[in-house]
Amino acid sequence: MIVTHKKDPGIVKKYASDARRVIIVGCSECAAVCRTGGSEQVKEMAEIFSDREVLATISIESPCDKRVSARDFKRLEEELSRADALIALTCGSGAQAIAEVTGKRVVAALDTDFLGMVERLGRFFERCSHCGECLLNETAMLCPVTLCPKGVRNGPCEGIKGSRCEVYEDRDCVWYTIYRRLEERGELDLFTVYHEPVDWSVCHSPREAIWERS
C-alpha cells in the first residue's frame, strides 16, 4: 500500500486560496488505512474549509484508477461544473488521476512517502523500492536495495561493525541477516550470486506498463 502523511492545513489552504467552491476527495483504500484520507479525514478537511462553500465530499475506492475515479465523479457532474478546486486526500498518483479525469484544478493535501508493508494499523515499513529488477529470490526475501541505506546489491559494505549496520548502529546489516537466513535454509550458494548494477536504461522515471489485450 502507499503510505502518506498530511500536509499542514495552512499549506493546503494557501494553494487553494482563491478557490471559493471546493470538493473534498478522499481515498477509501491506502489513505484510509493511513488515517490520512478516510471518511473522518474528509470530514476534518471539510471543517478546515468551512469558510468556503464545500459543494460535496466523496471517498473513492481507488482514486489512482482513472476508470474508478471517472465512474464515481459522474455522480457529481453538477458540483464539478461549479467547483473552483478539488482537495485531494490521496497519494500523488491519485491526485494526478483526479486532475486528468476531471480537468479541474486539484490541490494535493497529502505527501506521499513510500510503498509500505503493513504490520498493523499505524505501523508501516518500507520494504520495496520498486526498482524493476527484483533480487528477492536470491536474497531470502529481504530487499537490500531498500533495507540497506546505501542500497548495496552485493554483500555488506566495508563499514559493517560485527553484525551491525554502519549507518543504523542499532540494526543488523541486512546482508548479515540475508546470510544467516540463507544459511538456515541451506541455500548459501545464493549468497555468491553476483548482481549486476541497476540498468538505468530500463529503470528510470517515469515508467509505464502497457499490456495489449489478446
Number of C-alpha atoms within 10 A of each C-alpha: 15 21 24 26 18 19 15 12 13 11 12 20 16 12 15 21 12 10 16 16 20 26 24 26 31 32 27 21 19 20 26 21 19 20 20 26 32 24 19 13 20 23 16 14 23 22 12 14 21 10 10 14 14 19 18 16 18 20 22 21 16 18 28 19 15 19 12 16 21 16 12 16 18 11 11 15 12 11 16 21 10 13 20 17 22 28 27 29 32 36 28 19 15 23 23 18 21 27 18 15 17 18 10 15 17 24 21 24 30 24 17 18 13 18 17 18 15 16 9 8 9 9 10 17 12 17 17 18 17 12 15 13 15 15 16 12 10 20 25 20 14 20 24 26 21 18 17 21 14 13 13 18 20 17 19 20 16 7 11 16 12 10 15 18 21 20 13 11 12 9 11 17 26 24 26 17 16 23 19 15 17 19 15 10 10 10 15 18 10 16 17 10 12 11 13 9 10 13 11 10 6 11 13 11 7 5 8 6 4 5 6 4 4 3
